[in-house]
């Protein structure tokens, strides 16, 4: 699905972007996840994880954060999607899993997420993310 070459650097995590884009369907404009993000997005993670900021402001900073993610983890799938649409489609809650490999160690990476997405003017304006921090920590520190 990730056909746009301007996002080729994000190929290692494309299953995540493709799943999210599919989940949002006609609620947002744009082909790729980053096309759907407002320039002044607030991307908030409600977990403390080394190397990942708690709050990222702006599309360009978010793109940079995900560039780093793709240097450490390669995803081969994203699945078990459950969607909850609220507030007349202006808020979407998605639950999902991602599966891949920690690039440095070859250790399997499997994690669960819940993301609350606020949509304004057919763009993602705010993202609040929850994940299984222990699963991520265990995968990243295995064999370290």
C-alpha positions as CSV (number, residue, x, y, z in Angstrom):
1,X,0.0,0.0,0.0
2,X,2.9,2.4,0.7
3,X,3.5,3.4,-2.9
4,X,4.6,6.9,-2.4
5,X,8.4,7.1,-2.7
6,X,8.6,10.2,-0.5
7,X,7.9,7.9,2.4
8,X,10.3,5.1,1.4
9,X,12.4,5.7,4.5
10,X,9.4,4.5,6.6
11,X,9.1,1.1,4.8
12,X,10.3,-0.9,7.8
13,X,7.1,0.2,9.7
14,X,4.7,0.4,6.8
15,X,2.3,-2.2,8.1
16,X,1.5,0.2,11.0
17,X,0.9,3.1,8.7
18,X,-1.2,1.1,6.3
19,X,-3.3,-0.3,9.0
20,X,-4.0,3.1,10.5
21,X,-4.7,4.7,7.1
22,X,-7.2,1.8,6.4
23,X,-8.8,2.2,9.8
24,X,-9.5,5.9,9.3
25,X,-11.0,5.3,5.8
26,X,-13.0,8.3,4.5
27,X,-12.8,10.2,7.8
28,X,-9.4,11.8,6.6
29,X,-7.9,13.0,3.4
30,X,-4.6,11.7,2.1
31,X,-3.0,8.5,0.8
32,X,-0.3,7.9,3.4
33,X,-0.5,8.3,7.2
34,X,1.6,11.4,7.1
35,X,-0.6,12.9,4.4
36,X,-3.5,12.6,6.9
37,X,-1.7,14.4,9.8
38,X,-2.3,18.1,10.4
39,X,0.8,20.3,10.3
40,X,0.3,21.2,14.0
41,X,-0.6,17.7,15.3
42,X,-0.1,16.8,18.9
43,X,1.0,13.2,19.2
44,X,1.0,12.1,22.9
45,X,2.1,8.9,24.4
46,X,0.9,8.0,27.8
47,X,3.9,5.8,28.7
48,X,7.5,6.5,29.5
49,X,9.8,4.8,27.0
50,X,13.5,5.7,26.7
51,X,14.1,7.6,23.5
52,X,10.5,8.4,22.6
53,X,9.2,11.8,23.6
54,X,6.0,12.0,25.7
55,X,4.6,14.7,23.5
56,X,5.5,15.4,19.9
57,X,4.2,18.6,18.3
58,X,4.0,19.1,14.6
59,X,4.1,16.9,11.5
60,X,7.8,17.3,10.8
61,X,8.8,16.3,14.4
62,X,6.5,13.4,14.2
63,X,8.0,12.2,11.0
64,X,11.5,12.5,12.5
65,X,10.4,10.4,15.6
66,X,9.0,7.6,13.3
67,X,12.2,7.7,11.2
68,X,14.1,6.7,14.4
69,X,11.5,4.0,15.2
70,X,12.0,2.4,11.8
71,X,15.8,2.3,12.4
72,X,15.3,0.0,15.4
73,X,12.2,-2.1,14.7
74,X,11.0,-3.7,11.4
75,X,7.3,-4.6,11.4
76,X,6.0,-7.4,9.2
77,X,2.3,-7.0,10.2
78,X,-0.3,-5.0,12.1
79,X,-3.5,-6.8,12.9
80,X,-6.3,-7.5,15.4
81,X,-7.8,-4.1,14.6
82,X,-10.9,-3.0,16.5
83,X,-12.4,0.4,15.7
84,X,-14.7,2.6,17.8
85,X,-16.1,5.7,16.2
86,X,-17.4,8.4,18.5
87,X,-18.4,12.1,18.5
88,X,-20.0,11.8,15.0
89,X,-16.7,10.4,13.5
90,X,-14.6,13.2,14.9
91,X,-12.9,10.8,17.3
92,X,-11.8,7.3,16.4
93,X,-10.4,4.8,19.0
94,X,-8.4,1.9,17.5
95,X,-7.0,-1.1,19.2
96,X,-4.4,-3.2,17.4
97,X,-1.3,-5.3,17.5
98,X,2.0,-5.0,15.7
99,X,4.5,-7.8,15.0
100,X,8.1,-7.5,13.8
101,X,11.7,-7.8,14.7
102,X,14.2,-5.7,16.7
103,X,16.8,-5.0,14.0
104,X,19.8,-4.9,16.3
105,X,19.2,-8.3,18.0
106,X,16.8,-10.2,15.7
107,X,14.4,-10.6,18.7
108,X,10.7,-10.9,17.9
109,X,8.7,-7.8,18.7
110,X,5.0,-8.1,19.4
111,X,3.0,-5.3,21.0
112,X,-0.5,-4.1,21.7
113,X,-1.8,-0.6,21.4
114,X,-4.8,1.6,21.9
115,X,-4.9,5.0,20.1
116,X,-7.4,7.8,20.5
117,X,-7.4,9.9,17.4
118,X,-9.1,13.3,17.2
119,X,-9.9,14.4,13.6
120,X,-10.4,18.1,12.6
121,X,-10.8,19.3,9.0
122,X,-10.3,15.8,7.7
123,X,-6.8,15.5,9.3
124,X,-5.5,13.9,12.4
125,X,-5.2,16.8,14.9
126,X,-4.4,14.9,18.1
127,X,-3.2,11.3,18.8
128,X,-3.1,9.8,22.3
129,X,-1.4,6.4,22.4
130,X,-1.3,3.6,25.0
131,X,0.9,0.5,24.6
132,X,2.2,-2.6,26.4
133,X,5.4,-0.9,27.6
134,X,6.7,-4.1,29.2
135,X,6.4,-6.0,26.0
136,X,8.4,-3.3,24.2
137,X,11.0,-3.1,27.0
138,X,11.5,-6.9,27.1
139,X,11.9,-7.1,23.3
140,X,14.4,-4.2,23.2
141,X,16.5,-5.4,26.2
142,X,16.5,-9.1,25.4
143,X,20.1,-10.2,25.0
144,X,21.4,-6.7,25.8
